[in-house]
């Protein structure tokens, strides 16, 4: 048996929206019922984010097999300290936050996002 690990060679982000942490939380909690759980965010390198992939068209799948991943949109905010949950007090709900620092690709992407606000 042969097992091959082949990390992504390139992440192509087609649109990046930098929010304040408060605005990202508001967007992530739209439609969440009181007492409910919002879809999770991911955190790495002081950045909390949500990404949307491209539809799996023939072209997108071909590029994925070549090591390129396409994200249609990355919504993100600075969050220097990791927290495993962000409370939404006005509706008594929560947003889980997944620490993805063990993922090299996501850490590199987060570093690049941070560079955008330094320009």
VOGU-3710 file (C-alpha; in Angstrom, 3 decimals, decimal comma):
1> xxxxxxxxxx> 0,000/0,000/0,000  1,227/3,462/-0,874  0,038/6,555/0,970  0,906/9,961/-0,446  0,521/13,303/1,284  0,404/16,151/-1,216  -0,304/19,537/0,387  -1,837/22,354/-1,587  0,753/24,243/-3,600  -1,338/27,375/-4,026
11> xxxxxxxxxx> -4,424/28,927/-2,470  -6,191/31,387/-4,751  -8,481/33,797/-2,918  -10,799/35,562/-5,327  -12,238/38,006/-2,788  -11,097/38,967/0,702  -13,199/41,084/3,045  -11,588/42,406/6,208  -14,147/43,171/8,918  -13,926/44,460/12,425
21> xxxxxxxxxx> -14,330/41,524/14,809  -17,717/42,897/15,860  -18,974/43,031/12,250  -17,678/39,537/11,439  -19,533/38,204/14,496  -22,724/39,972/13,371  -22,440/38,491/9,875  -21,691/35,003/11,191  -24,671/35,104/13,528  -27,291/36,208/10,977
31> xxxxxxxxxx> -30,311/33,923/11,222  -29,110/32,144/14,363  -31,981/31,361/16,702  -31,819/32,579/20,316  -29,827/30,071/22,333  -28,479/28,534/19,124  -25,109/27,785/17,639  -23,769/29,709/14,633  -21,586/28,069/11,979  -17,990/27,867/13,228
41> xxxxxxxxxx> -15,163/30,223/12,394  -11,529/29,165/12,097  -8,569/30,820/13,840  -4,834/30,924/13,103  -2,008/33,428/13,538  -4,237/36,043/15,182  -6,879/35,918/12,440  -10,410/34,525/12,661  -11,968/33,692/9,315  -14,591/31,956/7,233
51> xxxxxxxxxx> -13,968/30,749/3,695  -16,255/29,766/0,852  -14,972/27,403/-1,791  -15,752/27,547/-5,473  -18,372/25,218/-6,948  -16,737/21,948/-8,037  -16,794/22,603/-11,771  -14,626/20,535/-14,093  -12,035/23,349/-14,217  -11,939/23,811/-10,429
61> xxxxxxxxxx> -11,539/20,067/-9,832  -8,769/19,902/-12,456  -6,901/22,716/-10,699  -7,380/21,033/-7,317  -5,769/17,890/-8,698  -2,864/20,091/-9,777  -2,485/21,429/-6,220  -4,425/24,696/-6,473  -7,403/25,423/-4,271  -9,824/28,225/-5,127
71> xxxxxxxxxx> -11,732/30,128/-2,481  -14,488/32,373/-3,739  -14,484/34,502/-0,578  -12,596/34,807/2,686  -14,268/36,927/5,377  -11,926/37,683/8,246  -11,040/39,839/11,231  -8,115/40,296/13,561  -8,448/38,354/16,811  -5,045/38,242/18,514
81> xxxxxxxxxx> -5,988/35,711/21,203  -7,658/32,400/20,467  -11,038/31,737/22,121  -12,863/28,468/21,500  -16,248/30,192/21,509  -17,504/33,717/20,889  -20,682/34,526/22,818  -23,452/36,514/21,143  -24,979/38,068/24,214  -28,067/39,762/22,747
91> xxxxxxxxxx> -29,495/36,405/21,539  -27,715/34,133/24,043  -26,057/32,194/21,199  -22,484/31,093/20,455  -20,050/30,921/17,563  -17,602/28,015/17,894  -14,028/28,842/16,889  -11,765/26,071/15,623  -8,034/26,457/16,219  -6,402/25,446/12,920
101> xxxxxxxxxx> -2,808/26,322/13,800  -1,776/22,734/13,112  -2,650/23,292/9,441  0,345/24,811/7,614  -1,701/26,055/4,641  -4,249/27,863/6,821  -1,491/29,449/8,929  0,259/30,746/5,814  -3,031/32,094/4,484  -3,709/33,874/7,794
111> xxxxxxxxx> -0,247/35,480/7,689  -0,965/36,771/4,186  -4,309/38,191/5,284  -2,607/40,083/8,121  -0,196/41,624/5,606  -3,184/43,217/3,843  -3,936/45,467/6,809  -0,276/46,467/7,140  -0,229/47,988/3,623
//
